[in-house]
Amino acid sequence: MERTRRSMVRRAGRGLAFGAGVAAGAYAAYAGLTWLRFGRATNGRRPPDSLLDRLMPRCDVAECHAAFVAAPADVTFAAECDLDLQQSAAIRAIFRARELILGASHDAASYPRALVPWAEAIGWRRLATTPGREIVMGAVTRPWDADVVFRPIPPEEFASFHEPEFVKIAWTLRVHALASGNSLALTETRAVATDPVARAKFRRYWALFSPGILLIRRVALRMVKKDAERRARREDVMVRGGSHGREDLLGNVQS
């Protein structure tokens, strides 16, 4: 019995080691491919966005994610702006992993929970808006620093900012109304280094950390979809309930 147990433990250990090796190999391959592809976001294949195109026509990286949402555009946009990233255990784990890998100090400060006020509180700035449809946030930073600091730049200075050893980053919350009455939630992130030194550092950083960054975007969109559809269902119930109430009231008056 004891021999069987030890054998099972050894097999389980070998299985875990093999799985860890496969995962490490896949991650290394992804990081290498990301490093090679760095800088190819300028080839015109990214989706057009008039606000982003004006602020950052060329970039080193550009990532766009979208999700179909069974809710009107205004409801979806409100859910995007109100998103609370801390509600996701996966996102909290990614933030914590970055702290551990880079040796960052844990930020115990209290910030707003909704995404846009939270971003503004840590240094991002609103660069452009289309009311009810899109907001563009931006900052300059050195993302490879352990304790990263986001420096807000006035919108009129953002496109021309070229102070060395920085990376300019702009990201959007955006929504498209669909003919069906539903909507498409989108988020795009673009980044460009201001000089060759910053570009080399950012290239290494992006190759290592982009999987976590992109996972945050995907998880966030799923959270937006869930919240917007919940809001839409609640509003639909309220509207139908109000309509029934009005019909009942009208019937009572007529009788």
Secondary structure, 3 states (H helix, E strand, C coil): CHHHHHHHHHHHHHHHHHHHHHHHHHHHHHHHHHHHHCCHHHHCCCCCCHHHHHHCCCCCEEEEEEEEECCCHHHHHHHHHHCCHHHCHHHHHHHHHHHHHHCCCCCCCCCCCCHHHHHHHCCCEEEEEECCCEEEEEEEECCCCCCCCCECCCHHHHCCCCCCCCEEEEEEEEEEECCCCCEEEEEEEEEEECCHHHHHHHHHHHHHHHHHHHHHHHHHHHHHHHHHHHHHHHHHHHHHHHHHHHHHHHHHHHC
